[in-house]
Amino acid sequence: MTNTLKMSLAASAVLAMAAGAMSANAAAAEGKTEKCYGIALKGKNDCAAGPGTSCAGTSTINYQGNAWKHVKPGTCLKLGGTLTAHAGNAKPIPRKG
C-alpha cells in the first residue's frame, strides 16, 4: 500500500469519526437524547465522561458511574442508569414499567 493511499484512508477515518461526533452532539442539542450515566461498557462511552476520561471511548471499566451514553429521552431509568454522574460501577438493573 502506498503512503498516499495510507494517508487518504487515515484522513477518511478521521472525517468519519468527526461526522459521527457532530451528529451525536446535534441530536443532544436538539433534545432528542439525554445523558445516561452508568450504562456504558468499557471503552463505549460517549464524550466527556468525567475525571480520568477525555472523550468518547475512554471509560476504563464497565458501568463507570461518571461515564455516559446518549439515549432516547425517558429511557435511561428504564435501562437502570441515572441522569447524573455517580460513584461506583455496579451493573445497572433495568426497571420495568
GIMOZI-V372168 format. One record per backbone hydrogen bond with DSSP energy under -0.5 kcal/mol. NH is the residue of the N-H (numbers start at 0). CO is the residue of the C=O. Records with the same first field share a line. If there is no record, write none. Layout:
# GIMOZI-V372168
NH->CO  CO
This chain:
# GIMOZI-V372168
5->1
6->2
7->3
8->4
9->5
10->6
11->7
12->8
13->9
14->10
15->11
16->12
17->13
18->14
19->15
20->16
21->17
22->18
23->19
24->20
25->21
26->22
27->23
28->24
29->25
30->27
31->26
32->26
33->70
35->68
36->34  81
37->63  66
38->35
42->58
43->40
45->67
52->49
56->44
57->54
62->39
63->60
64->87
66->63
68->35
70->33
74->71
78->74  75
79->75  76
80->75
81->36
85->64
93->91
94->77
